[in-house]
């Protein structure tokens, strides 16, 4: 930051640190290569009696935190602003100071009244803020996750964490897909959960989407087990969730003409491919899948020479088959018009089936030849002759 406006903003920041009036700094407008970064948050903390600045980089699927001494933190912010980030807002108990960096022009500085005059908290271990406080929701005890008072039941801790993690991811992903999710229209936003099971995540998705989009939400859960369908419909009715319904049926058999979000968590083996294909066919803006039981590719797998000896071990062959299957699915989604990421859903200490594929419908075709080449290279390398998603998409292997 070398301009006059940038120097003023930095002076305001330093003065607020000196006077103890700094509440936080929100930094946005990221403009470098890592497209998963959404924003940077900075706040003062006290760690072992030492004043520090806590930097939290907000990514799509995780947060990365660094705690720095004041001078080191000030120097880092001066380096990042105007290069990696193009906007920042300084919140203090005395004033709010905004700065925007504009290409070919001087930065714009605005000094506004304070948002809050409450003294800042310097606690390092702040209580985690949930995207949606599900503990008090009536469907949680009805489905056996919590007691009537909101306490998580013994044995349901992992499921409780999974529910919150799913909502956090849904929050990130719907914002990423906002351009194709009708946020600014009056059209209905629809979600179909393929293989909804007992409905934990379907109920959570319904409440989250209702909070975001109001009454123009329609959520459907599809499940083959009739007893679970009946249970979920009863709980939905008791909760007054008019736009949440569950139906008995299979992923392939359920009519799906048009939908905005398709979810398929832990669909076994090629059922994941069926769900991905249904989402693509329906033109879904967002497809979220957590694959399970990768069986189709494993018997076809022909190891490259460098891996032949390693893959004679059953466990390594199994895990490599999972890797190849999901890499191929991601590449096919890219070819079909989706920007796709594969990442860890929840910690592997809770379940080994923790991989998630998230695909956001691309605006524009992209380089389909390059994407087709990626698929073909994977197929050629591992000798794959048949794969369910490729068959659905009529992609010749």
C-alpha positions in Angstrom: 0.0 0.0 0.0 1.8 3.1 -1.2 -0.9 5.6 -2.1 -2.1 8.5 0.2 -5.5 6.8 0.8 -3.8 3.5 1.6 -1.4 5.2 4.0 -4.3 6.9 5.8 -6.2 3.6 6.1 -3.0 1.9 7.5 -2.6 4.8 10.0 -6.2 4.4 11.2 -5.5 0.7 11.7 -2.3 1.3 13.6 -4.0 4.0 15.8 -6.8 1.6 16.7 -4.4 -1.0 17.8 -2.5 1.5 19.9 -5.7 2.8 21.5 -7.3 -0.7 21.9 -10.4 0.3 19.8 -9.9 -2.2 17.0 -12.8 -4.6 16.6 -11.9 -6.4 13.4 -10.8 -6.0 9.8 -12.7 -7.6 6.9 -10.7 -8.0 3.7 -12.3 -9.0 0.4 -12.0 -8.7 -3.4 -9.4 -11.5 -3.7 -7.8 -11.4 -7.1 -5.1 -14.0 -7.2 -4.9 -17.7 -8.3 -6.5 -19.6 -5.4 -10.2 -19.4 -6.3 -11.2 -21.1 -3.1 -10.4 -18.0 -1.0 -13.4 -16.0 -0.1 -12.2 -13.4 2.4 -9.7 -12.7 5.1 -10.7 -11.7 8.6 -8.4 -10.1 11.1 -9.1 -9.4 14.8 -7.1 -8.6 17.9 -6.6 -11.5 20.4 -4.7 -12.1 23.6 -2.6 -15.3 23.6 -0.6 -16.1 26.8 -0.9 -12.5 27.8 0.6 -11.4 24.5 -1.4 -9.1 22.2 -1.6 -10.6 18.7 -3.5 -10.3 15.5 -5.5 -13.4 14.4 -5.6 -13.8 10.6 -8.4 -16.2 9.3 -8.4 -17.0 5.6 -11.9 -18.2 4.7 -11.8 -20.8 2.0 -14.8 -22.6 0.4 -14.4 -25.7 2.6 -12.0 -24.7 5.4 -10.5 -21.8 7.4 -6.8 -21.3 7.9 -5.7 -19.3 10.9 -2.4 -17.6 11.7 -1.7 -15.5 14.8 0.9 -12.8 14.4 2.5 -10.1 16.5 1.2 -6.6 15.8 4.0 -5.4 13.7 4.2 -8.6 11.7 0.5 -8.5 11.1 0.5 -4.8 10.1 3.3 -5.5 7.6 1.4 -8.5 6.1 -1.8 -6.5 5.7 0.2 -3.7 4.0 1.6 -6.3 1.6 -1.7 -8.0 0.8 -3.9 -5.0 0.3 -3.8 -3.7 -3.3 -2.0 -6.9 -4.5 -4.0 -10.0 -3.3 -7.1 -8.2 -2.1 -8.8 -5.1 -3.5 -11.0 -4.1 -0.6 -10.9 -3.8 3.2 -13.1 -2.5 6.0 -11.7 -1.5 9.3 -14.2 -1.7 12.2 -13.3 0.2 15.4 -15.3 1.6 18.3 -14.7 5.1 17.0 -15.2 4.8 13.2 -15.5 2.4 10.2 -13.0 3.0 7.5 -13.4 1.4 4.0 -10.8 1.3 1.2 -11.3 0.1 -2.4 -8.4 -0.4 -4.9 -9.4 0.4 -8.5 -7.4 -0.5 -11.6 -5.7 2.5 -13.1 -7.1 4.9 -10.4 -6.2 5.9 -6.9 -7.8 3.9 -4.1 -11.1 5.2 -2.7 -11.2 5.9 1.1 -14.5 6.3 3.1 -14.7 7.1 6.8 -18.1 6.3 8.3 -19.6 6.2 11.8 -18.8 3.1 14.0 -20.9 0.0 13.6 -20.5 -0.7 17.3 -19.1 1.1 20.3 -18.9 -2.1 22.4 -15.3 -2.8 23.5 -13.7 -5.7 21.4 -13.3 -9.1 22.8 -9.7 -10.3 23.0 -10.6 -13.9 23.8 -8.7 -16.4 21.6 -11.2 -19.3 22.1 -14.3 -17.7 20.8 -17.5 -19.9 20.7 -17.9 -21.3 17.2 -20.6 -19.5 15.3 -22.9 -21.9 13.5 -24.3 -21.1 10.1 -27.7 -22.4 11.5 -28.3 -23.3 15.2 -29.9 -26.7 14.6 -29.9 -27.8 18.3 -33.2 -26.0 19.0 -35.0 -27.3 15.9 -37.8 -29.7 16.6 -36.7 -32.2 13.9 -33.5 -32.9 15.8 -35.1 -34.7 18.8 -37.7 -36.2 16.5 -35.0 -37.9 14.5 -33.1 -39.0 17.6 -30.1 -36.6 17.3 -30.7 -34.6 20.4 -32.8 -34.6 23.5 -35.9 -32.3 23.8 -33.6 -29.8 25.6 -31.1 -29.7 22.7 -28.4 -31.9 24.3 -26.7 -34.2 21.7 -27.5 -37.9 22.5 -24.8 -40.3 23.2 -23.5 -42.0 20.1 -24.9 -39.2 17.8 -21.9 -36.8 18.2 -20.4 -37.7 14.8 -23.8 -37.3 13.1 -24.3 -34.0 14.8 -21.0 -32.7 13.5 -21.8 -34.0 10.1 -25.1 -32.1 10.0 -23.4 -28.8 10.9 -20.5 -29.4 8.5 -23.0 -30.1 5.6 -24.9 -26.9 6.3 -21.6 -24.9 6.3 -20.7 -26.4 3.0 -24.1 -25.8 1.6 -23.8 -22.2 2.6 -20.4 -21.8 0.8 -21.6 -23.7 -2.3 -24.9 -21.9 -2.8 -23.1 -18.6 -2.7 -20.7 -19.9 -5.2 -23.6 -21.0 -7.5 -25.5 -17.8 -6.9 -25.3 -16.7 -10.5 -27.3 -19.8 -11.6 -29.4 -20.3 -8.5 -32.0 -17.6 -9.1 -31.2 -15.6 -6.0 -32.6 -12.4 -7.4 -35.8 -13.8 -8.9 -39.1 -15.1 -7.5 -38.6 -18.6 -9.0 -38.7 -21.7 -6.8 -35.4 -23.0 -5.6 -35.5 -26.8 -5.5 -33.3 -29.5 -4.0 -33.6 -33.3 -4.3 -31.7 -35.6 -1.9 -31.1 -38.9 -3.7 -30.9 -41.6 -1.1 -32.1 -39.4 1.9 -32.0 -42.2 4.5 -33.4 -41.0 7.8 -33.4 -37.4 6.5 -30.9 -35.7 8.8 -29.2 -33.7 6.1 -32.4 -33.3 4.1 -34.1 -31.5 7.0 -31.0 -29.4 7.6 -30.9 -28.4 3.9 -34.6 -27.5 4.0 -34.2 -25.2 7.0 -31.0 -23.6 5.5 -32.6 -23.0 2.1 -35.8 -21.6 3.7 -33.7 -19.1 5.7 -31.9 -18.1 2.5 -34.7 -18.1 0.0 -37.9 -17.9 2.1 -41.1 -19.7 1.1 -40.0 -20.2 -2.6 -38.2 -23.5 -1.6 -39.1 -27.0 -2.5 -37.1 -30.0 -1.1 -37.6 -33.6 -1.8 -36.0 -36.7 -0.3 -35.9 -39.9 -2.2 -35.4 -43.2 -0.3 -36.1 -46.8 -1.1 -37.0 -47.8 2.5 -40.7 -47.1 2.9 -40.4 -47.0 6.8 -37.9 -44.1 6.6 -40.0 -42.2 4.1 -43.1 -42.5 6.4 -41.0 -41.4 9.4 -39.6 -38.4 7.6 -43.0 -37.3 6.2 -44.5 -37.5 9.7 -41.7 -35.4 11.2 -42.0 -32.9 8.4 -45.7 -32.5 8.9 -45.3 -32.2 12.7 -42.7 -29.4 12.1 -45.0 -27.6 9.7 -42.5 -27.9 6.8 -45.0 -27.6 3.9 -42.4 -27.6 1.2 -40.5 -30.7 2.4 -41.7 -34.1 1.2 -40.2 -37.6 1.0 -41.0 -40.2 -1.6 -40.3 -43.9 -1.9 -38.2 -44.8 -4.9 -34.8 -45.4 -6.5 -32.4 -42.8 -7.9 -33.0 -44.0 -11.4 -36.7 -44.3 -11.1 -37.6 -40.9 -9.7 -38.9 -38.4 -12.3 -36.5 -35.4 -12.3 -37.3 -33.0 -15.0 -35.8 -29.8 -13.5 -34.0 -29.2 -10.2 -31.5 -26.6 -8.9 -29.6 -28.7 -6.4 -29.0 -32.5 -6.4 -27.5 -34.1 -3.3 -26.4 -37.8 -3.1 -24.5 -38.6 0.0 -23.1 -42.2 0.5 -25.0 -43.6 -2.5 -23.4 -47.1 -3.0 -21.1 -47.7 -5.9 -22.6 -46.8 -9.3 -25.7 -45.2 -7.6 -23.4 -42.2 -7.2 -23.0 -42.1 -11.0 -26.8 -42.4 -11.4 -27.3 -39.4 -9.2 -24.6 -37.3 -10.9 -26.1 -38.2 -14.3 -29.6 -37.2 -13.1 -28.3 -33.9 -11.8 -26.6 -33.2 -15.1 -29.7 -34.2 -17.2 -31.9 -31.9 -15.0 -29.5 -29.0 -15.5 -28.9 -28.6 -11.8 -26.9 -25.5 -10.8 -25.2 -27.4 -8.0 -24.5 -31.2 -7.5 -23.1 -32.5 -4.2 -22.1 -36.1 -3.8 -20.2 -38.2 -1.2 -19.3 -41.5 -3.0 -19.3 -44.8 -1.2 -18.4 -48.4 -2.0 -16.3 -48.1 -5.2 -16.7 -51.5 -6.9 -17.1 -50.9 -10.6 -13.5 -49.8 -11.5 -11.5 -52.0 -9.2 -11.7 -55.3 -11.3 -10.9 -53.3 -14.4 -7.9 -51.5 -13.0 -4.7 -52.1 -14.9 -1.8 -50.6 -12.9 0.8 -48.4 -14.7 4.2 -50.1 -14.6 5.5 -47.9 -11.8 2.5 -48.9 -9.6 2.2 -52.6 -10.6 4.1 -53.9 -7.5 2.4 -51.6 -5.1 -1.1 -52.4 -6.3 -0.7 -56.1 -5.7 -1.6 -55.2 -2.0 -5.4 -55.4 -1.7 -5.8 -52.3 0.5 -3.7 -50.2 -1.8 -5.5 -51.5 -4.9 -8.9 -50.7 -3.2 -7.8 -47.1 -2.3 -6.3 -46.5 -5.7 -9.6 -47.7 -7.3 -11.4 -45.1 -5.2 -9.0 -42.4 -6.3 -9.3 -43.3 -10.0 -13.1 -43.6 -9.8 -13.6 -40.2 -8.3 -11.0 -38.5 -10.4 -12.8 -39.8 -13.5 -16.1 -38.6 -12.1 -14.7 -35.2 -11.5 -13.2 -35.1 -15.0 -16.5 -36.2 -16.6 -18.4 -33.5 -14.7 -15.9 -30.9 -15.9 -16.5 -32.2 -19.5 -20.3 -32.0 -18.9 -20.1 -28.3 -18.1 -19.4 -28.1 -14.3 -16.6 -26.5 -12.3 -15.8 -29.3 -10.0 -13.9 -29.8 -6.7 -13.1 -32.9 -4.7 -12.3 -32.4 -1.0 -12.6 -33.9 2.5 -16.2 -33.6 3.8 -15.5 -34.4 7.5 -12.5 -35.6 9.5 -11.5 -39.2 8.7 -11.5 -39.9 12.4 -15.3 -40.0 12.1 -15.6 -42.1 8.9 -13.3 -43.2 6.1 -16.1 -42.4 3.6 -15.4 -38.7 3.8 -14.8 -37.5 0.3 -17.1 -35.0 -1.3 -17.5 -34.0 -5.0 -19.1 -30.6 -5.5 -20.0 -29.4 -9.0 -21.2 -25.9 -9.9 -22.8 -25.4 -13.3 -20.4 -23.4 -15.5 -21.5 -20.2 -17.3 -20.0 -20.9 -20.7 -18.6 -24.1 -22.2 -14.9 -23.8 -21.4 -12.3 -25.8 -23.3 -14.2 -29.1 -23.8 -11.4 -30.6 -25.9 -8.9 -30.2 -23.0 -11.5 -31.8 -20.6 -12.1 -34.6 -23.0 -8.4 -35.2 -23.2 -8.2 -35.4 -19.4 -10.9 -38.1 -19.3 -9.2 -40.1 -22.1 -5.8 -39.9 -20.5 -7.2 -41.4 -17.2 -9.0 -44.1 -19.1 -5.9 -45.0 -21.2 -3.6 -45.0 -18.2 -5.7 -47.4 -16.1 -7.2 -49.5 -18.9 -10.8 -48.6 -18.0 -13.3 -50.0 -20.5 -16.6 -49.2 -18.7 -17.8 -46.6 -16.3 -21.4 -45.9 -15.3 -21.3 -42.0 -15.5 -19.6 -42.1 -18.9 -22.3 -44.5 -20.1 -25.0 -42.1 -18.9 -23.3 -39.2 -20.6 -22.7 -41.2 -23.8 -19.0 -40.5 -23.5 -17.1 -43.2 -25.5 -14.3 -44.7 -23.5 
